[in-house]
Amino acid sequence: MIDKIAYVIIREDLNSPIVQSQVVEVLCHINKNYSQTILLVWFFRVDYFFRSAGTIKSLRKMLEARGIHLVAIPFVSGRFPIPWYLIPFILPQWLIGLMWVWFKHGKPVLHCRSYHAALAGACFKMILPSKIIFDPRSPFPEENIAAGKWDKGSINYSFWKVAERWIAKKCDAIIATSRPFLMSFRALAPNSQIVLIPNNYSGVISSDLQTTAATDEDSTINTICYAGSLGHWNNPSFYLDFIEAIIVDKRYDCKAMFVVPTASVSVLEQCLLKRRIDTSKISVSSVSHENVLEEISGCTVGIQIMSQVDTRLSIKFVEYLAAGLPVIVSQNVRGAADIVETCGVGVILHDDFNNLCEVIAFIDDVSKNRLYWRQKCKRIAKQLFSTKVVSKQIIGLYQSLESSARDGD
């Protein structure tokens, strides 16, 4: 086994639910079950040190208790995404930090989460003979297009598309969260090692597969659920178009539930008011991330509609299945649609909504056979997306890099 792994994060909030689930939980499981020495290398904006020095100290203490050594490195930066013209100023700061980690901590493999971390890692590899893993989680250039921050003719977009191809060819391995995402990287770097490792889910449903039968028997109205943040890819207008087509037009007797971050509650309520939608069958609420699965577990189906093509596999889709909900996904949601097709855990909604009859028939089938669908979705979630499974796949990647290093020697 490789002696040490340095998991590199740039600018992300270590306290955020996503980082806690995708990074901290997985690394702790790896450390506990595979005795792997883990360094969590966190580059943070220098002003955060003055604003939240106590938070950094408590994070370090919490991680140390779970077997993870936090290496916190400040750097000077402006707004994010970092403009292309500031990269030459900021990149050397990251390289100096990585060099310090590499020499001080015994030349670890660099597991680089995000395009920024991988750019630093790939450049570092040109200086010292290190092993680099590119773990992008999502297509960063396209994400900024969808968010309206860049357009396809911008220098920022062009810079990161060139960097993306170079990073993909330079790194020793690439992690893709879905098969469509994997295929997009294979087109960029056909000779690179690309592995499919999806997002994991965190949280536990108190009602297991056996105890959901009563819920299934007693349910009288079906609920379509949306859980997660709203914005760019998850445009609320597309969800409300669907809700209007199904519920407001009275094509099917059901209700809708939106579970969104606190900041999005008023925004969504304003959207409903502006459209003059009768909210008697639509609820909007916010709960803590650790309670999301429990909150949505009583619903009939989940829904994910993307305004732009997205090849990754989102946390939202994984959480729906973990809660026992089959999922309605639009054609743009390529990663989720692939799982729906291969595992039969949902239905694909056409972008123009011309197959609403098929979708309604699917909801009706789920409502009549809820125990079957809950069991199936939870089983698929456990088989493909549990922290245990994802951690084992990451360890397998580390072992493959160790084997390739020996073969190289």
Buried (B, 14 or more C-beta within 10 A) or exposed (E): EBEBBBBBBBBBBBEEBBBBBBBBBBBBBBBEEBEBBBBBBBBBBEEBEEEBEEBBEEBBEBBEEBBBBBBBBBBEBEEEBBEBEEBEEBBEBBBEBBBEBBEEBEBBBBBBBBBBBBBBBBBBBEEEEBBBBBBBBBBBBBBBBBEEBBEEEBEBBBBBBEBBBBBBBBBBBBBBBBBBBBBBBBEBBEEBBBBEBBBBBBBEBEBEBEEBBEBBEEBEEBBBBBBBBBEBBBBBEBBBBBBBBBBBEEBBEBBBBBBBBEEBBEBBBEBBEEEEBEEEBBEBEBBEBEEBBBBBBBBBBBBBBBBEBBBBBBBBBBBBBBBBBBBBBBBBBBBBBBBBEEBEBBBBBEEEBEBBEEBBEBBBBBBEEBBEBBBBBBBBBBEBBBBEBBBBBBBEBBEBBBEBBEEEE
